[in-house]
Amino acid sequence: MKRVWHEREVRLLHEYLAKRFPKNDVILNTRVGDIPEEIKVRYAGDPMTQETYRAGLPRADAIVFDGDVVWIIEAKLEAELAGAAQLTMYRSRLPSTPKLVDRVAGKQIKTLLVVGRESRNLEDLCRELGHEIVIFQPPWAAIYMAERGIKRLSFG
């Protein structure tokens, strides 16, 4: 089921990327990681089953190539703790992503959570996990959040 805020989070991501990384190579909504080796062996002659497992791999909102740095970016309109957990998983899996192995080899991998409002707990968690966090609230997002009664600052 599609999340209600999905389209708004995609818009938030695209606007942020256009502002911060206007000329960089960007891959959107891409699977990270690879299927387990035991699945590859067990279903070596069954590409459909392997593809079924591959379809279950997590998707990062954006991978940005910025010189010697590869950014993994997740966007959340709300300040969701899940975003920090997702980035941690993506960072560990990115180097084993078959279609990106050559592009990320030898590069520094950084993670960035783009959120539409502040959350001190989330900022603390990101700092502890080694993720950068940016509060990015374009005018449309501020209006939307105000209409929903969501304040810019949260302790949650």
Stockholm file with secondary structure:
# STOCKHOLM 1.0

chainA/1-156         MKRVWHEREVRLLHEYLAKRFPKNDVILNTRVGDIPEEIKVRYAGDPMTQETYRAGLPRADAIVFDGDVVWIIEAKLEAELAGAAQLTMYRSRLPSTPKLVDRVAGKQIKTLLVVGRESRNLEDLCRELGHEIVIFQPPWAAIYMAERGIKRLSFG
#=GR chainA/1-156 SS CCCTTHHHHHHHHHHHHHHHCTTSEEEEEEECSCCCHHHHHHTTTCHHHHHHHHHTSCEEEEEEEETTEEEEEEEESSCCHHHHHHHHHHHHHGGGCGGGHHHHTTSEEEEEEEESSEEHHHHHHHHHHTCEEEECCCHHHHHHHHHTTCCSEECC
#=GC SS_cons         CCCTTHHHHHHHHHHHHHHHCTTSEEEEEEECSCCCHHHHHHTTTCHHHHHHHHHTSCEEEEEEEETTEEEEEEEESSCCHHHHHHHHHHHHHGGGCGGGHHHHTTSEEEEEEEESSEEHHHHHHHHHHTCEEEECCCHHHHHHHHHTTCCSEECC
//
